[in-house]
Amino acid sequence: MGKIVGGFLVPHDPVMFVAPEAPAPDVAKRMWAAFATCARRLAELEPTSVVIVGADHYMLFGTSCLPQYVIGTGDVDGPIDALPGLRRGPIQANEALATHIARHGHQNGFDWAVARAFTVDHAVGIPNQLLVDPLREGGRHVGTVPIYLAAGVDPYIPLRRAAQLGGAVRAAVEAAPCDERVAVIGSGGISHWVGLPEMGRVNEAFDREILDYAVRGDLDGLVALSDDYILANGGNGGMEIRQWACAMGAMPGATGEVIDYEPVPEWVTGLGFVQLHA
């Protein structure tokens, strides 16, 4: 029997790697330090596996196929969009747990699409490198299970379905035949406008609203937000709060602790870091 031992909500901002010196030095230092704090706290949870919930950025799945949700059940590597300081290579996976999650879902109303060989993008690659790899470098054996939600282009997975999917992950973990200790990372957000004239805009009020839902554990309030509201106030990148809803759905009743937040227009997004406590 497995257990969800904790969770984190973190950004996956590639501009941090492309232009690391763009913001004021103190801001940049704080944001990198927030990732390090998450990594340290993740290590304290002693996970055997980490489920990272990311978003398709229209580079993995294109016009020929846009699945609502996908789980990598085989070999994993990436990120496909390697950047300065963001290396590409094999990612230690947990094929058995991922396959179990998919099969359990199929038996309980969740029709997972599965990828038996999966090259992830930066949505999984960044938290894997900054949060999970430090555990491995310290000698721990930790498998990454990548999950992707349709949050980049329409048709978007409904927010409530994303939360339900998190619940399905939790149910599958708890039904696992082995004693897995699983942490869940919701990777994305918060407000940003991708490839639009508003790119570089950050809406701090929207960001703090989303952080407040996480802190209070108000998943119902989060999933009640309309897509029109999110697009108007958080941009198309704000649709990535689906990954946050999924992670929160895997930890019902959890409350959040804000590790750090900063609106960083130089890195084109509001960077929010939250630990979810059971």
Residue frames as qw, qx, qy, qz and C-alpha x, y, z in Angstrom:
[[0.000, 0.887, 0.461, 0.000, 0.00, 0.00, 0.00],
 [0.446, 0.295, 0.007, 0.845, 1.35, 3.38, -1.02],
 [0.234, -0.780, -0.412, 0.408, 0.93, 6.82, 0.47],
 [0.291, 0.775, 0.088, 0.554, 0.97, 10.44, -0.72],
 [0.621, -0.391, -0.353, 0.581, 3.45, 12.02, 1.67],
 [0.141, -0.681, -0.093, 0.713, 3.35, 15.62, 0.47],
 [0.526, 0.641, 0.448, 0.333, 3.16, 18.00, -2.43],
 [0.268, -0.464, 0.089, 0.839, 4.53, 21.16, -3.99],
 [0.446, 0.819, 0.359, 0.045, 3.28, 23.77, -6.44],
 [0.436, -0.522, 0.281, 0.677, 6.13, 25.34, -8.39],
 [0.472, 0.768, -0.114, -0.418, 6.78, 27.26, -11.62],
 [0.801, 0.026, 0.452, 0.392, 8.61, 25.88, -14.63],
 [0.238, 0.935, 0.005, -0.264, 9.85, 29.12, -16.14],
 [0.853, 0.211, 0.170, 0.446, 12.37, 28.47, -18.96],
 [0.251, 0.880, -0.048, 0.402, 13.29, 32.16, -19.14],
 [0.596, -0.764, 0.249, 0.012, 15.10, 31.73, -15.82],
 [0.812, -0.145, 0.409, 0.390, 17.59, 29.61, -17.74],
 [0.558, 0.624, 0.291, 0.463, 17.68, 31.72, -20.90],
 [0.130, 0.718, -0.093, 0.678, 18.14, 35.07, -19.14],
 [0.651, -0.413, -0.553, 0.316, 19.20, 34.29, -15.57],
 [0.369, -0.220, -0.231, 0.873, 20.48, 37.82, -14.92],
 [0.010, -0.542, -0.462, -0.701, 17.44, 39.69, -16.27],
 [0.435, -0.813, -0.344, -0.175, 15.75, 40.51, -12.92],
 [0.179, -0.829, 0.389, -0.359, 17.30, 42.41, -10.04],
 [0.400, 0.346, -0.820, 0.217, 19.99, 40.22, -8.41],
 [0.272, -0.140, 0.722, -0.621, 18.11, 39.92, -5.11],
 [0.776, 0.185, 0.103, -0.594, 14.95, 38.76, -6.89],
 [0.723, 0.376, -0.562, -0.140, 16.82, 36.19, -8.96],
 [0.158, 0.330, -0.838, 0.405, 18.62, 34.91, -5.87],
 [0.504, -0.046, 0.543, -0.670, 15.35, 34.50, -3.97],
 [0.828, 0.258, -0.100, -0.487, 13.64, 32.58, -6.78],
 [0.622, 0.359, -0.694, 0.058, 16.51, 30.13, -7.24],
 [0.043, -0.259, 0.778, -0.570, 16.65, 29.78, -3.45],
 [0.703, 0.007, 0.256, -0.664, 12.93, 28.94, -3.40],
 [0.841, 0.261, -0.427, -0.205, 13.59, 25.98, -5.68],
 [0.378, 0.344, -0.769, 0.385, 16.41, 24.90, -3.35],
 [0.377, -0.185, 0.571, -0.705, 14.09, 25.15, -0.35],
 [0.854, 0.115, -0.036, -0.505, 11.51, 22.98, -2.11],
 [0.707, 0.340, -0.618, 0.044, 14.23, 20.43, -2.90],
 [0.084, 0.309, -0.762, 0.563, 15.34, 20.34, 0.73],
 [0.574, -0.056, 0.427, -0.696, 11.78, 19.94, 2.00],
 [0.852, 0.225, -0.309, -0.359, 11.08, 17.27, -0.59],
 [0.487, 0.337, -0.766, 0.249, 14.09, 15.33, 0.69],
 [0.231, -0.231, 0.658, -0.678, 12.70, 15.56, 4.22],
 [0.793, 0.058, 0.094, -0.600, 9.58, 13.70, 3.04],
 [0.337, -0.320, 0.879, 0.108, 11.77, 10.75, 1.98],
 [0.780, 0.385, 0.061, -0.489, 9.80, 9.93, -1.19],
 [0.627, -0.101, 0.717, 0.286, 10.44, 6.81, -3.22],
 [0.349, 0.417, 0.616, 0.570, 8.74, 8.38, -6.24],
 [0.059, 0.476, 0.151, -0.865, 7.63, 11.82, -7.38],
 [0.381, 0.619, 0.652, 0.218, 4.67, 12.43, -9.68],
 [0.120, -0.359, 0.098, 0.920, 5.26, 15.62, -11.67],
 [0.370, 0.690, 0.621, -0.035, 2.15, 17.10, -13.30],
 [0.211, -0.322, 0.277, 0.880, 3.03, 19.35, -16.23],
 [0.513, 0.676, 0.264, -0.458, 1.37, 20.97, -19.22],
 [0.675, 0.320, 0.470, 0.470, 1.77, 20.36, -22.90],
 [0.077, -0.686, 0.081, 0.719, 3.39, 23.40, -24.51],
 [0.698, 0.664, 0.082, -0.256, 2.34, 22.37, -28.02],
 [0.201, 0.697, -0.673, -0.142, 5.79, 20.86, -28.55],
 [0.302, -0.169, 0.933, -0.101, 5.04, 17.31, -27.43],
 [0.355, 0.469, 0.809, -0.005, 1.54, 16.95, -28.83],
 [0.001, -0.201, 0.289, 0.936, 0.60, 18.91, -31.93],
 [0.541, 0.179, -0.105, -0.815, -2.31, 19.24, -34.29],
 [0.540, 0.095, -0.781, -0.298, -2.43, 15.50, -34.97],
 [0.640, -0.378, -0.665, 0.072, -3.20, 14.53, -31.36],
 [0.089, -0.500, 0.329, -0.796, -4.12, 16.58, -28.30],
 [0.544, -0.321, -0.771, 0.082, -4.85, 14.19, -25.41],
 [0.415, -0.801, -0.112, -0.418, -6.57, 15.48, -22.30],
 [0.486, -0.720, 0.473, -0.146, -4.17, 13.68, -19.97],
 [0.802, 0.392, -0.444, 0.079, -1.17, 11.41, -20.47],
 [0.653, -0.660, 0.371, -0.020, 1.07, 9.38, -18.17],
 [0.432, 0.622, -0.652, -0.038, 4.55, 8.17, -19.04],
 [0.910, -0.289, 0.198, -0.222, 4.72, 4.45, -18.24],
 [0.934, 0.189, -0.010, 0.302, 8.04, 3.52, -19.83],
 [0.623, -0.057, -0.008, 0.780, 11.44, 5.03, -20.48],
 [0.009, -0.969, -0.234, 0.075, 11.57, 8.77, -19.79],
 [0.589, -0.056, 0.072, 0.803, 14.08, 11.32, -20.99],
 [0.120, 0.861, 0.305, 0.388, 14.29, 15.04, -21.67],
 [0.415, 0.669, 0.381, -0.485, 13.64, 17.81, -21.64],
 [0.651, 0.498, 0.448, 0.356, 13.19, 18.01, -25.39],
 [0.190, 0.914, 0.045, 0.357, 13.75, 21.78, -25.17],
 [0.742, -0.303, -0.181, 0.570, 17.14, 21.65, -23.47],
 [0.051, 0.968, 0.032, 0.243, 18.32, 25.09, -22.39],
 [0.340, 0.549, -0.526, 0.553, 21.50, 26.58, -20.96],
 [0.186, -0.319, 0.673, -0.641, 21.78, 24.95, -17.56],
 [0.785, 0.058, 0.357, -0.504, 18.87, 22.60, -18.25],
 [0.031, -0.388, 0.873, 0.295, 20.48, 19.42, -19.46],
 [0.843, 0.133, -0.164, -0.494, 18.78, 16.70, -21.49],
 [0.160, 0.349, -0.921, 0.071, 19.26, 13.05, -20.65],
 [0.514, -0.283, -0.799, -0.132, 17.59, 9.93, -19.28],
 [0.400, -0.459, 0.279, -0.743, 15.27, 10.51, -16.33],
 [0.069, 0.035, -0.962, 0.262, 15.02, 7.84, -13.66],
 [0.563, -0.213, -0.297, -0.741, 11.44, 6.63, -13.84],
 [0.369, -0.062, 0.839, -0.394, 9.15, 4.25, -11.98],
 [0.366, 0.044, -0.684, -0.630, 7.54, 2.22, -14.75],
 [0.252, -0.272, -0.923, 0.104, 5.77, -0.13, -12.34],
 [0.022, 0.475, 0.527, -0.704, 4.04, 2.63, -10.39],
 [0.252, 0.331, -0.243, -0.876, 3.13, 4.59, -13.53],
 [0.339, -0.043, -0.833, -0.435, 1.66, 1.49, -15.16],
 [0.169, -0.377, -0.846, 0.337, -0.30, 0.73, -11.99],
 [0.130, 0.429, 0.247, -0.859, -1.72, 4.30, -11.93],
 [0.345, 0.204, -0.502, -0.766, -2.84, 3.95, -15.54],
 [0.344, -0.149, -0.908, -0.185, -4.40, 0.50, -15.05],
 [0.082, -0.404, -0.717, 0.563, -6.12, 1.53, -11.83],
 [0.226, 0.365, 0.008, -0.903, -7.54, 4.55, -13.62],
 [0.363, 0.073, -0.701, -0.610, -8.84, 2.45, -16.50],
 [0.312, -0.285, -0.904, 0.071, -10.68, 0.28, -13.98],
 [0.169, -0.581, -0.579, 0.546, -12.19, 3.30, -12.23],
 [0.244, 0.869, 0.428, -0.057, -13.37, 5.70, -14.91],
 [0.075, -0.869, 0.267, 0.411, -10.14, 7.47, -15.90],
 [0.869, 0.423, 0.206, 0.149, -9.08, 6.70, -19.47],
 [0.350, -0.730, 0.364, 0.461, -5.40, 7.53, -19.34],
 [0.721, 0.654, -0.221, 0.052, -3.47, 7.94, -22.55],
 [0.775, -0.507, 0.272, 0.263, -0.13, 6.21, -21.99],
 [0.437, 0.806, -0.400, -0.010, 3.31, 6.92, -23.41],
 [0.967, -0.207, 0.048, 0.143, 5.57, 3.85, -23.25],
 [0.628, -0.010, 0.032, 0.778, 8.52, 6.00, -24.23],
 [0.052, -0.940, -0.336, -0.026, 8.31, 9.65, -23.29],
 [0.468, 0.151, -0.077, 0.867, 10.50, 12.67, -23.94],
 [0.175, -0.804, -0.486, 0.296, 9.25, 15.37, -21.60],
 [0.290, 0.720, 0.040, 0.629, 9.58, 19.13, -21.99],
 [0.200, 0.354, -0.462, 0.788, 10.58, 21.75, -19.43],
 [0.613, -0.480, -0.052, -0.626, 7.27, 21.42, -17.53],
 [0.946, -0.311, -0.087, 0.012, 8.61, 18.18, -16.11],
 [0.755, 0.326, -0.241, 0.515, 12.30, 18.73, -16.81],
 [0.040, 0.656, -0.284, 0.698, 12.73, 21.81, -14.61],
 [0.661, -0.557, 0.252, -0.435, 11.18, 20.48, -11.38],
 [0.989, -0.020, -0.099, 0.104, 12.82, 17.11, -11.99],
 [0.634, 0.418, -0.284, 0.585, 16.25, 18.73, -12.24],
 [0.013, -0.580, 0.301, -0.757, 15.85, 21.30, -9.48],
 [0.654, -0.437, 0.261, -0.560, 13.81, 19.32, -6.92],
 [0.984, -0.080, 0.066, -0.142, 14.24, 15.59, -7.58],
 [0.751, 0.475, -0.343, 0.304, 17.77, 15.28, -8.95],
 [0.061, -0.675, 0.533, -0.507, 19.31, 16.66, -5.73],
 [0.828, -0.311, 0.339, -0.321, 17.86, 13.63, -3.90],
 [0.959, 0.266, -0.035, 0.096, 19.48, 11.29, -6.40],
 [0.422, 0.684, -0.405, 0.437, 22.76, 13.14, -6.14],
 [0.376, -0.581, 0.523, -0.497, 22.53, 12.50, -2.40],
 [0.029, 0.235, -0.970, 0.047, 22.31, 8.77, -3.02],
 [0.539, 0.212, 0.614, -0.537, 18.55, 8.21, -2.92],
 [0.103, 0.143, 0.862, 0.476, 16.70, 6.08, -5.47],
 [0.317, 0.505, 0.408, -0.691, 13.70, 8.16, -6.55],
 [0.324, 0.304, 0.754, 0.483, 11.56, 7.53, -9.62],
 [0.211, 0.303, -0.003, -0.929, 9.83, 10.28, -11.60],
 [0.314, 0.469, 0.820, 0.093, 6.33, 9.66, -12.97],
 [0.009, 0.144, -0.189, -0.971, 5.45, 12.30, -15.61],
 [0.243, 0.625, 0.735, -0.099, 1.85, 13.35, -16.17],
 [0.087, -0.015, 0.276, 0.957, 0.72, 15.88, -18.78],
 [0.241, 0.634, 0.631, -0.377, -2.55, 17.79, -18.83],
 [0.316, 0.559, 0.467, 0.607, -4.12, 19.68, -21.72],
 [0.241, -0.815, -0.294, 0.438, -3.45, 23.19, -20.44],
 [0.364, -0.280, 0.326, 0.826, -1.51, 24.76, -23.30],
 [0.250, 0.058, -0.432, -0.865, -4.12, 25.07, -26.06],
 [0.684, 0.102, 0.360, -0.626, -7.80, 24.29, -26.29],
 [0.636, -0.584, -0.280, -0.420, -9.58, 22.01, -25.76],
 [0.018, -0.508, 0.661, -0.552, -8.35, 22.38, -22.18],
 [0.433, -0.262, -0.850, 0.146, -9.00, 19.71, -19.63],
 [0.386, -0.767, -0.228, -0.460, -11.72, 21.10, -17.33],
 [0.032, -0.583, 0.567, -0.581, -10.35, 22.33, -14.02],
 [0.754, -0.301, 0.343, -0.473, -12.66, 20.07, -12.05],
 [0.972, 0.194, -0.132, -0.025, -11.56, 17.06, -14.10],
 [0.445, 0.580, -0.527, 0.433, -7.93, 17.93, -13.41],
 [0.366, -0.479, 0.546, -0.582, -8.71, 17.88, -9.69],
 [0.931, -0.050, 0.154, -0.328, -10.56, 14.58, -10.06],
 [0.805, 0.433, -0.376, 0.150, -7.54, 13.17, -11.87],
 [0.059, 0.569, -0.630, 0.525, -5.41, 14.06, -8.85],
 [0.704, -0.264, 0.419, -0.508, -7.85, 12.08, -6.75],
 [0.958, 0.232, -0.108, -0.126, -7.45, 9.15, -9.13],
 [0.487, 0.555, -0.573, 0.355, -3.69, 9.32, -8.70],
 [0.310, -0.462, 0.602, -0.573, -4.09, 9.25, -4.93],
 [0.886, -0.056, 0.219, -0.404, -6.49, 6.29, -5.08],
 [0.863, 0.393, -0.313, 0.051, -4.10, 4.38, -7.32],
 [0.224, 0.573, -0.637, 0.465, -1.11, 5.09, -5.06],
 [0.515, -0.345, 0.542, -0.567, -3.04, 3.92, -2.01],
 [0.943, 0.106, 0.161, -0.272, -4.00, 0.73, -3.88],
 [0.475, 0.645, -0.598, 0.001, -0.43, 0.04, -4.99],
 [0.944, -0.178, -0.278, 0.009, 0.92, -3.37, -3.99],
 [0.678, 0.090, -0.333, 0.649, 4.19, -1.89, -2.74],
 [0.378, -0.760, -0.329, 0.414, 5.00, 0.60, 0.03],
 [0.414, 0.481, 0.178, 0.752, 5.54, 3.66, -2.16],
 [0.205, -0.695, -0.290, 0.626, 6.05, 7.06, -0.57],
 [0.401, 0.509, 0.481, 0.590, 4.89, 9.45, -3.27],
 [0.072, -0.560, -0.150, 0.812, 5.20, 13.23, -3.49],
 [0.419, 0.679, 0.553, 0.241, 3.18, 15.17, -6.05],
 [0.232, -0.388, 0.099, 0.887, 4.41, 18.31, -7.81],
 [0.398, 0.798, 0.452, -0.020, 2.04, 20.61, -9.69],
 [0.487, -0.236, 0.286, 0.791, 4.29, 22.36, -12.20],
 [0.241, 0.544, 0.509, 0.622, 3.27, 25.63, -13.87],
 [0.155, -0.900, -0.376, -0.155, 1.84, 29.11, -13.62],
 [0.218, 0.565, 0.672, -0.425, 1.03, 31.49, -12.35],
 [0.424, 0.832, 0.227, -0.277, 0.00, 34.49, -14.52],
 [0.267, -0.441, 0.525, 0.677, 1.77, 34.83, -17.86],
 [0.651, 0.655, 0.118, -0.366, 0.92, 35.52, -21.45],
 [0.607, -0.230, 0.640, 0.411, 2.75, 33.24, -23.90],
 [0.353, 0.156, 0.653, 0.652, 3.43, 34.41, -27.45],
 [0.056, 0.829, 0.545, 0.113, 0.93, 37.26, -27.15],
 [0.213, 0.725, -0.027, 0.655, 1.33, 41.05, -27.28],
 [0.530, -0.775, 0.084, -0.334, 0.91, 41.09, -23.48],
 [0.897, -0.021, -0.304, 0.320, 3.92, 38.79, -22.99],
 [0.373, 0.263, -0.375, 0.807, 5.85, 40.10, -20.01],
 [0.449, -0.500, 0.021, -0.741, 2.74, 41.18, -18.17],
 [0.349, -0.111, -0.870, 0.331, 2.23, 39.73, -14.70],
 [0.458, -0.574, -0.223, -0.641, -1.00, 40.09, -12.73],
 [0.142, 0.234, -0.771, 0.575, -0.05, 39.99, -9.06],
 [0.562, -0.098, 0.311, -0.760, -3.67, 40.21, -7.89],
 [0.879, 0.128, -0.301, -0.347, -4.58, 37.06, -9.83],
 [0.552, 0.309, -0.722, 0.281, -1.47, 35.28, -8.60],
 [0.096, -0.216, 0.672, -0.701, -2.25, 36.04, -4.98],
 [0.756, -0.024, 0.064, -0.651, -5.83, 34.89, -5.48],
 [0.853, 0.182, -0.478, -0.104, -4.55, 31.51, -6.71],
 [0.329, 0.305, -0.726, 0.521, -2.01, 31.31, -3.90],
 [0.418, -0.219, 0.432, -0.769, -4.81, 31.98, -1.42],
 [0.885, 0.016, -0.193, -0.423, -6.85, 29.05, -2.75],
 [0.726, 0.239, -0.609, 0.209, -3.79, 26.84, -2.24],
 [0.058, 0.330, -0.628, 0.703, -3.04, 28.15, 1.24],
 [0.579, -0.122, 0.353, -0.725, -6.62, 27.58, 2.41],
 [0.207, -0.006, 0.975, 0.086, -6.90, 24.27, 0.59],
 [0.510, 0.485, 0.337, -0.625, -9.95, 25.63, -1.21],
 [0.265, -0.043, 0.821, 0.503, -9.99, 23.30, -4.18],
 [0.253, 0.663, 0.705, -0.009, -13.69, 23.89, -4.83],
 [0.057, 0.889, 0.072, -0.450, -13.05, 27.62, -5.13],
 [0.208, -0.492, 0.607, 0.588, -10.13, 27.07, -7.48],
 [0.244, 0.146, 0.872, 0.399, -11.97, 24.75, -9.85],
 [0.222, 0.750, 0.576, -0.237, -14.98, 27.07, -9.93],
 [0.036, -0.637, 0.234, 0.733, -12.96, 29.66, -11.87],
 [0.741, 0.600, 0.274, -0.128, -14.07, 29.97, -15.48],
 [0.716, 0.116, 0.315, 0.612, -11.67, 29.70, -18.38],
 [0.215, 0.819, 0.226, 0.482, -12.73, 33.19, -19.51],
 [0.426, -0.902, 0.056, -0.048, -11.78, 34.59, -16.11],
 [0.776, -0.374, 0.292, 0.414, -8.42, 32.83, -16.10],
 [0.611, 0.397, 0.337, 0.596, -7.55, 33.90, -19.64],
 [0.046, 0.901, 0.160, 0.402, -8.50, 37.52, -18.93],
 [0.431, -0.871, 0.172, -0.158, -6.67, 37.77, -15.61],
 [0.702, -0.489, 0.484, 0.188, -3.93, 35.15, -15.75],
 [0.263, 0.620, -0.583, -0.455, -3.29, 34.87, -19.47],
 [0.872, 0.198, -0.373, -0.246, -3.06, 31.72, -21.53],
 [0.420, 0.329, -0.755, 0.380, -0.20, 30.63, -19.26],
 [0.384, -0.259, 0.508, -0.727, -2.53, 30.99, -16.30],
 [0.862, 0.005, -0.254, -0.439, -4.42, 27.97, -17.60],
 [0.555, 0.279, -0.743, 0.250, -1.60, 25.97, -16.02],
 [0.390, -0.338, 0.540, -0.665, -3.32, 26.25, -12.65],
 [0.901, 0.013, -0.253, -0.353, -4.82, 22.95, -13.81],
 [0.656, 0.232, -0.647, 0.313, -1.62, 21.29, -12.66],
 [0.092, -0.286, 0.567, -0.767, -2.05, 22.94, -9.26],
 [0.740, -0.124, 0.074, -0.656, -5.64, 21.66, -9.10],
 [0.861, 0.133, -0.485, -0.081, -4.45, 18.16, -9.96],
 [0.408, 0.249, -0.685, 0.550, -1.81, 18.17, -7.22],
 [0.338, -0.214, 0.422, -0.813, -4.30, 19.57, -4.71],
 [0.832, -0.031, -0.190, -0.520, -6.78, 16.90, -5.78],
 [0.737, 0.153, -0.637, 0.168, -4.21, 14.27, -4.87],
 [0.314, -0.017, -0.642, 0.699, -4.08, 15.73, -1.34],
 [0.329, -0.663, -0.454, -0.496, -7.69, 16.43, -0.28],
 [0.582, -0.775, -0.245, 0.033, -7.88, 18.59, 2.78],
 [0.686, -0.084, -0.071, 0.719, -4.27, 19.72, 2.52],
 [0.024, -0.978, -0.102, 0.178, -3.40, 23.31, 3.27],
 [0.709, 0.507, -0.024, 0.490, -0.59, 25.22, 1.65],
 [0.467, -0.732, 0.019, 0.495, 2.40, 27.19, 2.86],
 [0.504, 0.853, -0.042, 0.131, 3.80, 29.86, 0.56],
 [0.793, -0.224, 0.056, 0.564, 7.55, 29.41, 0.41],
 [0.191, -0.413, 0.153, 0.877, 7.98, 32.47, -1.80],
 [0.438, 0.713, 0.532, 0.126, 6.26, 34.55, -4.46],
 [0.168, -0.548, 0.157, 0.804, 7.39, 37.32, -6.75],
 [0.614, 0.738, 0.264, -0.094, 5.95, 38.90, -9.89],
 [0.463, -0.457, 0.467, 0.599, 8.92, 38.82, -12.29],
 [0.603, 0.732, 0.111, -0.297, 8.09, 40.47, -15.64],
 [0.103, 0.713, -0.644, -0.258, 11.71, 40.02, -16.73],
 [0.136, -0.133, 0.979, 0.067, 11.02, 36.27, -16.54],
 [0.375, -0.091, -0.523, -0.760, 7.51, 36.82, -17.99],
 [0.604, -0.385, -0.662, -0.220, 5.56, 35.26, -15.11],
 [0.490, -0.644, 0.295, -0.507, 4.49, 35.36, -11.51],
 [0.529, 0.238, -0.795, 0.177, 6.65, 32.84, -9.70],
 [0.644, -0.483, 0.207, -0.555, 4.85, 31.08, -6.85],
 [0.433, 0.219, -0.855, 0.181, 6.19, 28.29, -4.63],
 [0.673, -0.384, 0.158, -0.612, 3.84, 26.43, -2.27],
 [0.154, 0.146, -0.967, 0.144, 4.25, 23.35, -0.10],
 [0.698, -0.304, -0.305, -0.572, 1.09, 21.33, 0.46],
 [0.058, -0.273, 0.835, -0.474, 0.80, 19.89, 3.95],
 [0.456, -0.314, -0.798, -0.239, -1.53, 17.00, 4.69]]
